[in-house]
Amino acid sequence: MFNTERKNEKGESEIAICPLCGLRVEFIGAPMVRCYSTGETYERTNVRWIKKSKVPIETGYDVENIRGNDSVHDFLPNAHKQVDEIEA
Ligand SMILES: [Zn+2]
């Protein structure tokens, strides 16, 4: 398992983003990474590393598409926007 957050050479945090669906990668498999939104796989070198400050706070995790990302556990990929949990 590989870390999905890293520091670049300037010491800034970067987050692994799926190149296929643009969601956050929760874990990076080897040798291939699976995109749960599309069912496709891609190489680890294709992971997009985006500065944490540039990633919108509402960006969800790719893997949430298989475990259900709201209280009704909708397993359809991208069936709804993730607006829950943000407002306390
Ligand atoms: Zn994806």
PDB file of the backbone (N, CA, C, O) and the ligand in Angstrom, with CONECT records:
HET     ZN  A 101       1
ATOM      1  N   MET A   1       0.845  -1.196   0.000  1.00  0.00           N
ATOM      2  CA  MET A   1       0.000   0.000   0.000  1.00  0.00           C
ATOM      3  C   MET A   1       0.880   1.245   0.000  1.00  0.00           C
ATOM      4  O   MET A   1       1.928   1.290   0.644  1.00  0.00           O
ATOM      5  N   PHE A   2       0.436   2.228  -0.721  1.00  0.00           N
ATOM      6  CA  PHE A   2       1.215   3.443  -0.855  1.00  0.00           C
ATOM      7  C   PHE A   2       0.434   4.618  -0.303  1.00  0.00           C
ATOM      8  O   PHE A   2      -0.796   4.648  -0.347  1.00  0.00           O
ATOM      9  N   ASN A   3       1.158   5.562   0.205  1.00  0.00           N
ATOM     10  CA  ASN A   3       0.522   6.734   0.775  1.00  0.00           C
ATOM     11  C   ASN A   3      -0.153   7.563  -0.319  1.00  0.00           C
ATOM     12  O   ASN A   3       0.400   7.735  -1.406  1.00  0.00           O
ATOM     13  N   THR A   4      -1.329   8.065  -0.030  1.00  0.00           N
ATOM     14  CA  THR A   4      -2.041   8.859  -1.029  1.00  0.00           C
ATOM     15  C   THR A   4      -1.860  10.351  -0.782  1.00  0.00           C
ATOM     16  O   THR A   4      -2.532  11.182  -1.392  1.00  0.00           O
ATOM     17  N   GLU A   5      -0.939  10.675   0.126  1.00  0.00           N
ATOM     18  CA  GLU A   5      -0.593  12.071   0.349  1.00  0.00           C
ATOM     19  C   GLU A   5       0.917  12.137   0.479  1.00  0.00           C
ATOM     20  O   GLU A   5       1.532  11.264   1.091  1.00  0.00           O
ATOM     21  N   ARG A   6       1.498  13.147  -0.084  1.00  0.00           N
ATOM     22  CA  ARG A   6       2.956  13.251  -0.029  1.00  0.00           C
ATOM     23  C   ARG A   6       3.349  14.715   0.002  1.00  0.00           C
ATOM     24  O   ARG A   6       2.531  15.605  -0.230  1.00  0.00           O
ATOM     25  N   LYS A   7       4.601  14.938   0.291  1.00  0.00           N
ATOM     26  CA  LYS A   7       5.130  16.302   0.265  1.00  0.00           C
ATOM     27  C   LYS A   7       5.974  16.455  -0.992  1.00  0.00           C
ATOM     28  O   LYS A   7       6.743  15.563  -1.351  1.00  0.00           O
ATOM     29  N   ASN A   8       5.820  17.589  -1.649  1.00  0.00           N
ATOM     30  CA  ASN A   8       6.690  17.843  -2.790  1.00  0.00           C
ATOM     31  C   ASN A   8       7.998  18.458  -2.304  1.00  0.00           C
ATOM     32  O   ASN A   8       8.232  18.590  -1.103  1.00  0.00           O
ATOM     33  N   GLU A   9       8.832  18.824  -3.249  1.00  0.00           N
ATOM     34  CA  GLU A   9      10.163  19.304  -2.880  1.00  0.00           C
ATOM     35  C   GLU A   9      10.124  20.614  -2.110  1.00  0.00           C
ATOM     36  O   GLU A   9      11.106  20.989  -1.470  1.00  0.00           O
ATOM     37  N   LYS A  10       8.983  21.318  -2.169  1.00  0.00           N
ATOM     38  CA  LYS A  10       8.848  22.555  -1.401  1.00  0.00           C
ATOM     39  C   LYS A  10       8.212  22.325  -0.044  1.00  0.00           C
ATOM     40  O   LYS A  10       7.979  23.269   0.711  1.00  0.00           O
ATOM     41  N   GLY A  11       7.931  21.064   0.264  1.00  0.00           N
ATOM     42  CA  GLY A  11       7.330  20.765   1.548  1.00  0.00           C
ATOM     43  C   GLY A  11       5.825  20.961   1.581  1.00  0.00           C
ATOM     44  O   GLY A  11       5.218  20.972   2.652  1.00  0.00           O
ATOM     45  N   GLU A  12       5.213  21.119   0.389  1.00  0.00           N
ATOM     46  CA  GLU A  12       3.769  21.299   0.314  1.00  0.00           C
ATOM     47  C   GLU A  12       3.089  19.942   0.190  1.00  0.00           C
ATOM     48  O   GLU A  12       3.591  19.052  -0.496  1.00  0.00           O
ATOM     49  N   SER A  13       1.963  19.788   0.843  1.00  0.00           N
ATOM     50  CA  SER A  13       1.238  18.527   0.763  1.00  0.00           C
ATOM     51  C   SER A  13       0.565  18.383  -0.601  1.00  0.00           C
ATOM     52  O   SER A  13      -0.040  19.321  -1.122  1.00  0.00           O
ATOM     53  N   GLU A  14       0.689  17.189  -1.156  1.00  0.00           N
ATOM     54  CA  GLU A  14       0.013  16.877  -2.410  1.00  0.00           C
ATOM     55  C   GLU A  14      -0.855  15.647  -2.192  1.00  0.00           C
ATOM     56  O   GLU A  14      -0.522  14.763  -1.403  1.00  0.00           O
ATOM     57  N   ILE A  15      -1.962  15.610  -2.898  1.00  0.00           N
ATOM     58  CA  ILE A  15      -2.934  14.535  -2.737  1.00  0.00           C
ATOM     59  C   ILE A  15      -3.061  13.768  -4.043  1.00  0.00           C
ATOM     60  O   ILE A  15      -3.057  14.349  -5.128  1.00  0.00           O
ATOM     61  N   ALA A  16      -3.175  12.447  -3.917  1.00  0.00           N
ATOM     62  CA  ALA A  16      -3.339  11.599  -5.101  1.00  0.00           C
ATOM     63  C   ALA A  16      -4.757  11.720  -5.632  1.00  0.00           C
ATOM     64  O   ALA A  16      -5.730  11.493  -4.913  1.00  0.00           O
ATOM     65  N   ILE A  17      -4.855  12.084  -6.916  1.00  0.00           N
ATOM     66  CA  ILE A  17      -6.149  12.228  -7.572  1.00  0.00           C
ATOM     67  C   ILE A  17      -6.223  11.233  -8.731  1.00  0.00           C
ATOM     68  O   ILE A  17      -5.267  11.069  -9.489  1.00  0.00           O
ATOM     69  N   CYS A  18      -7.372  10.576  -8.850  1.00  0.00           N
ATOM     70  CA  CYS A  18      -7.576   9.618  -9.935  1.00  0.00           C
ATOM     71  C   CYS A  18      -7.571  10.353 -11.277  1.00  0.00           C
ATOM     72  O   CYS A  18      -8.304  11.327 -11.451  1.00  0.00           O
ATOM     73  N   PRO A  19      -6.753   9.897 -12.221  1.00  0.00           N
ATOM     74  CA  PRO A  19      -6.690  10.579 -13.524  1.00  0.00           C
ATOM     75  C   PRO A  19      -7.927  10.342 -14.369  1.00  0.00           C
ATOM     76  O   PRO A  19      -8.148  11.037 -15.361  1.00  0.00           O
ATOM     77  N   LEU A  20      -8.738   9.363 -13.981  1.00  0.00           N
ATOM     78  CA  LEU A  20      -9.899   9.006 -14.807  1.00  0.00           C
ATOM     79  C   LEU A  20     -11.164   9.732 -14.376  1.00  0.00           C
ATOM     80  O   LEU A  20     -11.960  10.157 -15.214  1.00  0.00           O
ATOM     81  N   CYS A  21     -11.349   9.875 -13.058  1.00  0.00           N
ATOM     82  CA  CYS A  21     -12.610  10.473 -12.604  1.00  0.00           C
ATOM     83  C   CYS A  21     -12.391  11.742 -11.789  1.00  0.00           C
ATOM     84  O   CYS A  21     -13.350  12.460 -11.506  1.00  0.00           O
ATOM     85  N   GLY A  22     -11.156  12.031 -11.409  1.00  0.00           N
ATOM     86  CA  GLY A  22     -10.875  13.274 -10.705  1.00  0.00           C
ATOM     87  C   GLY A  22     -11.179  13.242  -9.225  1.00  0.00           C
ATOM     88  O   GLY A  22     -11.120  14.275  -8.559  1.00  0.00           O
ATOM     89  N   LEU A  23     -11.509  12.054  -8.689  1.00  0.00           N
ATOM     90  CA  LEU A  23     -11.739  11.949  -7.253  1.00  0.00           C
ATOM     91  C   LEU A  23     -10.448  11.559  -6.554  1.00  0.00           C
ATOM     92  O   LEU A  23      -9.469  11.168  -7.189  1.00  0.00           O
ATOM     93  N   ARG A  24     -10.467  11.675  -5.230  1.00  0.00           N
ATOM     94  CA  ARG A  24      -9.270  11.328  -4.469  1.00  0.00           C
ATOM     95  C   ARG A  24      -9.063   9.823  -4.445  1.00  0.00           C
ATOM     96  O   ARG A  24     -10.016   9.052  -4.335  1.00  0.00           O
ATOM     97  N   VAL A  25      -7.822   9.425  -4.547  1.00  0.00           N
ATOM     98  CA  VAL A  25      -7.478   8.010  -4.451  1.00  0.00           C
ATOM     99  C   VAL A  25      -7.321   7.670  -2.981  1.00  0.00           C
ATOM    100  O   VAL A  25      -6.586   8.347  -2.262  1.00  0.00           O
ATOM    101  N   GLU A  26      -8.003   6.626  -2.525  1.00  0.00           N
ATOM    102  CA  GLU A  26      -7.903   6.278  -1.110  1.00  0.00           C
ATOM    103  C   GLU A  26      -6.703   5.380  -0.834  1.00  0.00           C
ATOM    104  O   GLU A  26      -6.028   5.531   0.184  1.00  0.00           O
ATOM    105  N   PHE A  27      -6.446   4.462  -1.730  1.00  0.00           N
ATOM    106  CA  PHE A  27      -5.213   3.690  -1.615  1.00  0.00           C
ATOM    107  C   PHE A  27      -4.693   3.386  -3.011  1.00  0.00           C
ATOM    108  O   PHE A  27      -5.450   3.264  -3.974  1.00  0.00           O
ATOM    109  N   ILE A  28      -3.394   3.270  -3.081  1.00  0.00           N
ATOM    110  CA  ILE A  28      -2.741   3.055  -4.364  1.00  0.00           C
ATOM    111  C   ILE A  28      -2.252   1.627  -4.402  1.00  0.00           C
ATOM    112  O   ILE A  28      -1.325   1.261  -3.680  1.00  0.00           O
ATOM    113  N   GLY A  29      -2.867   0.827  -5.234  1.00  0.00           N
ATOM    114  CA  GLY A  29      -2.493  -0.575  -5.328  1.00  0.00           C
ATOM    115  C   GLY A  29      -1.250  -0.761  -6.176  1.00  0.00           C
ATOM    116  O   GLY A  29      -0.747   0.183  -6.784  1.00  0.00           O
ATOM    117  N   ALA A  30      -0.767  -1.984  -6.206  1.00  0.00           N
ATOM    118  CA  ALA A  30       0.387  -2.306  -7.035  1.00  0.00           C
ATOM    119  C   ALA A  30       0.085  -3.596  -7.802  1.00  0.00           C
ATOM    120  O   ALA A  30      -0.490  -4.512  -7.213  1.00  0.00           O
ATOM    121  N   PRO A  31       0.437  -3.712  -9.068  1.00  0.00           N
ATOM    122  CA  PRO A  31       1.110  -2.651  -9.825  1.00  0.00           C
ATOM    123  C   PRO A  31       0.141  -1.635 -10.415  1.00  0.00           C
ATOM    124  O   PRO A  31       0.562  -0.586 -10.903  1.00  0.00           O
ATOM    125  N   MET A  32      -1.163  -1.940 -10.374  1.00  0.00           N
ATOM    126  CA  MET A  32      -2.120  -1.039 -10.998  1.00  0.00           C
ATOM    127  C   MET A  32      -3.034  -0.439  -9.935  1.00  0.00           C
ATOM    128  O   MET A  32      -3.244  -1.017  -8.869  1.00  0.00           O
ATOM    129  N   VAL A  33      -3.565   0.722 -10.251  1.00  0.00           N
ATOM    130  CA  VAL A  33      -4.542   1.371  -9.379  1.00  0.00           C
ATOM    131  C   VAL A  33      -5.914   1.220 -10.033  1.00  0.00           C
ATOM    132  O   VAL A  33      -6.052   1.380 -11.246  1.00  0.00           O
ATOM    133  N   ARG A  34      -6.909   0.916  -9.236  1.00  0.00           N
ATOM    134  CA  ARG A  34      -8.246   0.762  -9.791  1.00  0.00           C
ATOM    135  C   ARG A  34      -9.058   2.030  -9.587  1.00  0.00           C
ATOM    136  O   ARG A  34      -9.050   2.626  -8.511  1.00  0.00           O
ATOM    137  N   CYS A  35      -9.758   2.428 -10.641  1.00  0.00           N
ATOM    138  CA  CYS A  35     -10.722   3.510 -10.526  1.00  0.00           C
ATOM    139  C   CYS A  35     -12.087   2.877 -10.289  1.00  0.00           C
ATOM    140  O   CYS A  35     -12.596   2.134 -11.129  1.00  0.00           O
ATOM    141  N   TYR A  36     -12.667   3.179  -9.145  1.00  0.00           N
ATOM    142  CA  TYR A  36     -13.936   2.538  -8.817  1.00  0.00           C
ATOM    143  C   TYR A  36     -15.108   3.207  -9.511  1.00  0.00           C
ATOM    144  O   TYR A  36     -16.193   2.631  -9.598  1.00  0.00           O
ATOM    145  N   SER A  37     -14.903   4.396  -9.996  1.00  0.00           N
ATOM    146  CA  SER A  37     -15.983   5.081 -10.700  1.00  0.00           C
ATOM    147  C   SER A  37     -16.175   4.524 -12.101  1.00  0.00           C
ATOM    148  O   SER A  37     -17.300   4.411 -12.586  1.00  0.00           O
ATOM    149  N   THR A  38     -15.076   4.178 -12.741  1.00  0.00           N
ATOM    150  CA  THR A  38     -15.156   3.721 -14.126  1.00  0.00           C
ATOM    151  C   THR A  38     -14.892   2.230 -14.254  1.00  0.00           C
ATOM    152  O   THR A  38     -15.201   1.641 -15.289  1.00  0.00           O
ATOM    153  N   GLY A  39     -14.320   1.597 -13.211  1.00  0.00           N
ATOM    154  CA  GLY A  39     -13.971   0.189 -13.290  1.00  0.00           C
ATOM    155  C   GLY A  39     -12.669  -0.067 -14.033  1.00  0.00           C
ATOM    156  O   GLY A  39     -12.274  -1.217 -14.225  1.00  0.00           O
ATOM    157  N   GLU A  40     -12.013   0.986 -14.444  1.00  0.00           N
ATOM    158  CA  GLU A  40     -10.766   0.848 -15.185  1.00  0.00           C
ATOM    159  C   GLU A  40      -9.585   0.816 -14.209  1.00  0.00           C
ATOM    160  O   GLU A  40      -9.707   1.188 -13.042  1.00  0.00           O
ATOM    161  N   THR A  41      -8.450   0.362 -14.722  1.00  0.00           N
ATOM    162  CA  THR A  41      -7.222   0.437 -13.940  1.00  0.00           C
ATOM    163  C   THR A  41      -6.223   1.319 -14.673  1.00  0.00           C
ATOM    164  O   THR A  41      -6.322   1.542 -15.880  1.00  0.00           O
ATOM    165  N   TYR A  42      -5.265   1.811 -13.912  1.00  0.00           N
ATOM    166  CA  TYR A  42      -4.239   2.661 -14.528  1.00  0.00           C
ATOM    167  C   TYR A  42      -2.951   2.495 -13.752  1.00  0.00           C
ATOM    168  O   TYR A  42      -2.946   1.979 -12.634  1.00  0.00           O
ATOM    169  N   GLU A  43      -1.863   2.934 -14.351  1.00  0.00           N
ATOM    170  CA  GLU A  43      -0.555   2.803 -13.733  1.00  0.00           C
ATOM    171  C   GLU A  43      -0.381   3.811 -12.607  1.00  0.00           C
ATOM    172  O   GLU A  43      -0.948   4.904 -12.631  1.00  0.00           O
ATOM    173  N   ARG A  44       0.410   3.419 -11.628  1.00  0.00           N
ATOM    174  CA  ARG A  44       0.662   4.334 -10.509  1.00  0.00           C
ATOM    175  C   ARG A  44       1.275   5.644 -10.985  1.00  0.00           C
ATOM    176  O   ARG A  44       1.043   6.702 -10.400  1.00  0.00           O
ATOM    177  N   THR A  45       2.056   5.559 -12.047  1.00  0.00           N
ATOM    178  CA  THR A  45       2.699   6.777 -12.543  1.00  0.00           C
ATOM    179  C   THR A  45       1.687   7.741 -13.152  1.00  0.00           C
ATOM    180  O   THR A  45       2.011   8.904 -13.395  1.00  0.00           O
ATOM    181  N   ASN A  46       0.460   7.269 -13.403  1.00  0.00           N
ATOM    182  CA  ASN A  46      -0.567   8.145 -13.967  1.00  0.00           C
ATOM    183  C   ASN A  46      -1.357   8.884 -12.900  1.00  0.00           C
ATOM    184  O   ASN A  46      -2.160   9.762 -13.214  1.00  0.00           O
ATOM    185  N   VAL A  47      -1.132   8.530 -11.636  1.00  0.00           N
ATOM    186  CA  VAL A  47      -1.807   9.249 -10.558  1.00  0.00           C
ATOM    187  C   VAL A  47      -1.447  10.723 -10.648  1.00  0.00           C
ATOM    188  O   VAL A  47      -0.283  11.081 -10.829  1.00  0.00           O
ATOM    189  N   ARG A  48      -2.456  11.570 -10.519  1.00  0.00           N
ATOM    190  CA  ARG A  48      -2.222  13.014 -10.552  1.00  0.00           C
ATOM    191  C   ARG A  48      -1.982  13.504  -9.140  1.00  0.00           C
ATOM    192  O   ARG A  48      -2.823  13.316  -8.260  1.00  0.00           O
ATOM    193  N   TRP A  49      -0.851  14.123  -8.923  1.00  0.00           N
ATOM    194  CA  TRP A  49      -0.548  14.666  -7.591  1.00  0.00           C
ATOM    195  C   TRP A  49      -0.868  16.151  -7.608  1.00  0.00           C
ATOM    196  O   TRP A  49      -0.213  16.939  -8.290  1.00  0.00           O
ATOM    197  N   ILE A  50      -1.888  16.514  -6.843  1.00  0.00           N
ATOM    198  CA  ILE A  50      -2.368  17.895  -6.842  1.00  0.00           C
ATOM    199  C   ILE A  50      -2.117  18.502  -5.470  1.00  0.00           C
ATOM    200  O   ILE A  50      -2.310  17.859  -4.438  1.00  0.00           O
ATOM    201  N   LYS A  51      -1.686  19.740  -5.487  1.00  0.00           N
ATOM    202  CA  LYS A  51      -1.455  20.419  -4.220  1.00  0.00           C
ATOM    203  C   LYS A  51      -2.733  20.428  -3.401  1.00  0.00           C
ATOM    204  O   LYS A  51      -3.811  20.741  -3.905  1.00  0.00           O
ATOM    205  N   LYS A  52      -2.593  20.080  -2.132  1.00  0.00           N
ATOM    206  CA  LYS A  52      -3.751  19.945  -1.261  1.00  0.00           C
ATOM    207  C   LYS A  52      -4.604  21.211  -1.269  1.00  0.00           C
ATOM    208  O   LYS A  52      -5.832  21.137  -1.229  1.00  0.00           O
ATOM    209  N   SER A  53      -3.956  22.362  -1.319  1.00  0.00           N
ATOM    210  CA  SER A  53      -4.684  23.626  -1.281  1.00  0.00           C
ATOM    211  C   SER A  53      -5.485  23.860  -2.560  1.00  0.00           C
ATOM    212  O   SER A  53      -6.364  24.720  -2.593  1.00  0.00           O
ATOM    213  N   LYS A  54      -5.185  23.102  -3.605  1.00  0.00           N
ATOM    214  CA  LYS A  54      -5.883  23.279  -4.886  1.00  0.00           C
ATOM    215  C   LYS A  54      -6.998  22.267  -5.075  1.00  0.00           C
ATOM    216  O   LYS A  54      -7.777  22.364  -6.023  1.00  0.00           O
ATOM    217  N   VAL A  55      -7.077  21.294  -4.172  1.00  0.00           N
ATOM    218  CA  VAL A  55      -8.116  20.274  -4.297  1.00  0.00           C
ATOM    219  C   VAL A  55      -9.360  20.765  -3.566  1.00  0.00           C
ATOM    220  O   VAL A  55      -9.299  21.040  -2.368  1.00  0.00           O
ATOM    221  N   PRO A  56     -10.492  20.879  -4.269  1.00  0.00           N
ATOM    222  CA  PRO A  56     -11.711  21.354  -3.601  1.00  0.00           C
ATOM    223  C   PRO A  56     -12.051  20.480  -2.406  1.00  0.00           C
ATOM    224  O   PRO A  56     -11.935  19.256  -2.463  1.00  0.00           O
ATOM    225  N   ILE A  57     -12.470  21.119  -1.327  1.00  0.00           N
ATOM    226  CA  ILE A  57     -12.706  20.388  -0.085  1.00  0.00           C
ATOM    227  C   ILE A  57     -13.795  19.345  -0.247  1.00  0.00           C
ATOM    228  O   ILE A  57     -13.820  18.356   0.487  1.00  0.00           O
ATOM    229  N   GLU A  58     -14.699  19.553  -1.203  1.00  0.00           N
ATOM    230  CA  GLU A  58     -15.793  18.604  -1.366  1.00  0.00           C
ATOM    231  C   GLU A  58     -15.413  17.403  -2.219  1.00  0.00           C
ATOM    232  O   GLU A  58     -16.238  16.515  -2.433  1.00  0.00           O
ATOM    233  N   THR A  59     -14.192  17.361  -2.705  1.00  0.00           N
ATOM    234  CA  THR A  59     -13.771  16.235  -3.518  1.00  0.00           C
ATOM    235  C   THR A  59     -13.810  14.946  -2.709  1.00  0.00           C
ATOM    236  O   THR A  59     -13.152  14.832  -1.675  1.00  0.00           O
ATOM    237  N   GLY A  60     -14.575  13.992  -3.180  1.00  0.00           N
ATOM    238  CA  GLY A  60     -14.740  12.740  -2.455  1.00  0.00           C
ATOM    239  C   GLY A  60     -13.671  11.738  -2.829  1.00  0.00           C
ATOM    240  O   GLY A  60     -12.791  12.004  -3.648  1.00  0.00           O
ATOM    241  N   TYR A  61     -13.775  10.572  -2.201  1.00  0.00           N
ATOM    242  CA  TYR A  61     -12.856   9.489  -2.504  1.00  0.00           C
ATOM    243  C   TYR A  61     -13.449   8.589  -3.566  1.00  0.00           C
ATOM    244  O   TYR A  61     -14.633   8.255  -3.531  1.00  0.00           O
ATOM    245  N   ASP A  62     -12.614   8.204  -4.505  1.00  0.00           N
ATOM    246  CA  ASP A  62     -13.018   7.309  -5.577  1.00  0.00           C
ATOM    247  C   ASP A  62     -13.677   6.050  -5.020  1.00  0.00           C
ATOM    248  O   ASP A  62     -14.720   5.618  -5.512  1.00  0.00           O
ATOM    249  N   VAL A  63     -13.072   5.472  -4.004  1.00  0.00           N
ATOM    250  CA  VAL A  63     -13.531   4.185  -3.484  1.00  0.00           C
ATOM    251  C   VAL A  63     -14.927   4.279  -2.871  1.00  0.00           C
ATOM    252  O   VAL A  63     -15.585   3.258  -2.671  1.00  0.00           O
ATOM    253  N   GLU A  64     -15.375   5.480  -2.577  1.00  0.00           N
ATOM    254  CA  GLU A  64     -16.708   5.619  -1.996  1.00  0.00           C
ATOM    255  C   GLU A  64     -17.794   5.181  -2.958  1.00  0.00           C
ATOM    256  O   GLU A  64     -18.932   4.937  -2.560  1.00  0.00           O
ATOM    257  N   ASN A  65     -17.438   5.086  -4.208  1.00  0.00           N
ATOM    258  CA  ASN A  65     -18.420   4.640  -5.180  1.00  0.00           C
ATOM    259  C   ASN A  65     -18.768   3.165  -5.043  1.00  0.00           C
ATOM    260  O   ASN A  65     -19.777   2.722  -5.592  1.00  0.00           O
ATOM    261  N   ILE A  66     -17.972   2.408  -4.336  1.00  0.00           N
ATOM    262  CA  ILE A  66     -18.357   1.014  -4.132  1.00  0.00           C
ATOM    263  C   ILE A  66     -18.908   0.770  -2.742  1.00  0.00           C
ATOM    264  O   ILE A  66     -19.621  -0.212  -2.533  1.00  0.00           O
ATOM    265  N   ARG A  67     -18.604   1.624  -1.794  1.00  0.00           N
ATOM    266  CA  ARG A  67     -19.120   1.337  -0.465  1.00  0.00           C
ATOM    267  C   ARG A  67     -20.339   2.204  -0.139  1.00  0.00           C
ATOM    268  O   ARG A  67     -20.919   2.080   0.940  1.00  0.00           O
ATOM    269  N   GLY A  68     -20.720   3.066  -1.054  1.00  0.00           N
ATOM    270  CA  GLY A  68     -21.886   3.895  -0.794  1.00  0.00           C
ATOM    271  C   GLY A  68     -21.445   5.144  -0.085  1.00  0.00           C
ATOM    272  O   GLY A  68     -20.762   5.068   0.937  1.00  0.00           O
ATOM    273  N   ASN A  69     -21.813   6.272  -0.595  1.00  0.00           N
ATOM    274  CA  ASN A  69     -21.266   7.494  -0.019  1.00  0.00           C
ATOM    275  C   ASN A  69     -22.321   8.394   0.616  1.00  0.00           C
ATOM    276  O   ASN A  69     -22.100   9.595   0.776  1.00  0.00           O
ATOM    277  N   ASP A  70     -23.441   7.829   0.971  1.00  0.00           N
ATOM    278  CA  ASP A  70     -24.354   8.578   1.820  1.00  0.00           C
ATOM    279  C   ASP A  70     -25.181   7.618   2.652  1.00  0.00           C
ATOM    280  O   ASP A  70     -24.968   6.407   2.604  1.00  0.00           O
ATOM    281  N   SER A  71     -26.112   8.146   3.406  1.00  0.00           N
ATOM    282  CA  SER A  71     -26.802   7.332   4.400  1.00  0.00           C
ATOM    283  C   SER A  71     -27.673   6.251   3.780  1.00  0.00           C
ATOM    284  O   SER A  71     -27.998   5.271   4.451  1.00  0.00           O
ATOM    285  N   VAL A  72     -28.054   6.401   2.533  1.00  0.00           N
ATOM    286  CA  VAL A  72     -28.871   5.353   1.908  1.00  0.00           C
ATOM    287  C   VAL A  72     -28.014   4.364   1.123  1.00  0.00           C
ATOM    288  O   VAL A  72     -28.538   3.450   0.487  1.00  0.00           O
ATOM    289  N   HIS A  73     -26.701   4.549   1.171  1.00  0.00           N
ATOM    290  CA  HIS A  73     -25.766   3.623   0.534  1.00  0.00           C
ATOM    291  C   HIS A  73     -26.108   3.361  -0.918  1.00  0.00           C
ATOM    292  O   HIS A  73     -26.348   2.228  -1.335  1.00  0.00           O
ATOM    293  N   ASP A  74     -26.121   4.426  -1.658  1.00  0.00           N
ATOM    294  CA  ASP A  74     -26.348   4.332  -3.086  1.00  0.00           C
ATOM    295  C   ASP A  74     -25.057   3.885  -3.753  1.00  0.00           C
ATOM    296  O   ASP A  74     -24.052   4.595  -3.708  1.00  0.00           O
ATOM    297  N   PHE A  75     -25.081   2.727  -4.363  1.00  0.00           N
ATOM    298  CA  PHE A  75     -23.862   2.192  -4.957  1.00  0.00           C
ATOM    299  C   PHE A  75     -23.689   2.586  -6.423  1.00  0.00           C
ATOM    300  O   PHE A  75     -22.743   2.149  -7.077  1.00  0.00           O
ATOM    301  N   LEU A  76     -24.569   3.382  -6.921  1.00  0.00           N
ATOM    302  CA  LEU A  76     -24.398   3.840  -8.296  1.00  0.00           C
ATOM    303  C   LEU A  76     -23.299   4.896  -8.347  1.00  0.00           C
ATOM    304  O   LEU A  76     -23.330   5.861  -7.584  1.00  0.00           O
ATOM    305  N   PRO A  77     -22.345   4.722  -9.225  1.00  0.00           N
ATOM    306  CA  PRO A  77     -21.268   5.708  -9.301  1.00  0.00           C
ATOM    307  C   PRO A  77     -21.796   7.105  -9.594  1.00  0.00           C
ATOM    308  O   PRO A  77     -22.596   7.310 -10.507  1.00  0.00           O
ATOM    309  N   ASN A  78     -21.336   8.039  -8.812  1.00  0.00           N
ATOM    310  CA  ASN A  78     -21.638   9.450  -9.046  1.00  0.00           C
ATOM    311  C   ASN A  78     -23.136   9.731  -9.173  1.00  0.00           C
ATOM    312  O   ASN A  78     -23.558  10.584  -9.954  1.00  0.00           O
ATOM    313  N   ALA A  79     -23.918   9.005  -8.398  1.00  0.00           N
ATOM    314  CA  ALA A  79     -25.362   9.171  -8.492  1.00  0.00           C
ATOM    315  C   ALA A  79     -25.811  10.476  -7.861  1.00  0.00           C
ATOM    316  O   ALA A  79     -26.893  10.982  -8.159  1.00  0.00           O
ATOM    317  N   HIS A  80     -24.991  11.005  -7.006  1.00  0.00           N
ATOM    318  CA  HIS A  80     -25.382  12.231  -6.320  1.00  0.00           C
ATOM    319  C   HIS A  80     -24.137  12.985  -5.911  1.00  0.00           C
ATOM    320  O   HIS A  80     -23.062  12.404  -5.767  1.00  0.00           O
ATOM    321  N   LYS A  81     -24.287  14.265  -5.727  1.00  0.00           N
ATOM    322  CA  LYS A  81     -23.172  15.065  -5.253  1.00  0.00           C
ATOM    323  C   LYS A  81     -23.002  14.862  -3.756  1.00  0.00           C
ATOM    324  O   LYS A  81     -23.956  14.567  -3.035  1.00  0.00           O
ATOM    325  N   GLN A  82     -21.784  15.026  -3.314  1.00  0.00           N
ATOM    326  CA  GLN A  82     -21.520  14.814  -1.905  1.00  0.00           C
ATOM    327  C   GLN A  82     -21.682  16.111  -1.147  1.00  0.00           C
ATOM    328  O   GLN A  82     -20.728  16.862  -0.943  1.00  0.00           O
ATOM    329  N   VAL A  83     -22.896  16.354  -0.739  1.00  0.00           N
ATOM    330  CA  VAL A  83     -23.154  17.594  -0.015  1.00  0.00           C
ATOM    331  C   VAL A  83     -23.375  17.314   1.469  1.00  0.00           C
ATOM    332  O   VAL A  83     -23.357  18.229   2.293  1.00  0.00           O
ATOM    333  N   ASP A  84     -23.584  16.034   1.801  1.00  0.00           N
ATOM    334  CA  ASP A  84     -23.782  15.676   3.199  1.00  0.00           C
ATOM    335  C   ASP A  84     -22.494  15.892   3.990  1.00  0.00           C
ATOM    336  O   ASP A  84     -21.411  15.957   3.409  1.00  0.00           O
ATOM    337  N   GLU A  85     -22.605  16.000   5.271  1.00  0.00           N
ATOM    338  CA  GLU A  85     -21.465  16.000   6.183  1.00  0.00           C
ATOM    339  C   GLU A  85     -20.656  17.288   6.163  1.00  0.00           C
ATOM    340  O   GLU A  85     -19.815  17.502   7.036  1.00  0.00           O
ATOM    341  N   ILE A  86     -20.893  18.137   5.193  1.00  0.00           N
ATOM    342  CA  ILE A  86     -20.061  19.337   5.129  1.00  0.00           C
ATOM    343  C   ILE A  86     -20.562  20.381   6.124  1.00  0.00           C
ATOM    344  O   ILE A  86     -19.786  21.017   6.838  1.00  0.00           O
ATOM    345  N   GLU A  87     -21.874  20.532   6.145  1.00  0.00           N
ATOM    346  CA  GLU A  87     -22.432  21.489   7.093  1.00  0.00           C
ATOM    347  C   GLU A  87     -22.757  20.785   8.396  1.00  0.00           C
ATOM    348  O   GLU A  87     -23.472  19.783   8.406  1.00  0.00           O
ATOM    349  N   ALA A  88     -22.254  21.285   9.448  1.00  0.00           N
ATOM    350  CA  ALA A  88     -22.453  20.636  10.742  1.00  0.00           C
ATOM    351  C   ALA A  88     -23.836  20.977  11.308  1.00  0.00           C
ATOM    352  O   ALA A  88     -24.188  20.521  12.396  1.00  0.00           O
TER     353      ALA A  88
HETATM  354 ZN    ZN A 101     -11.426   7.167 -10.458  1.00  0.00          ZN2+
END
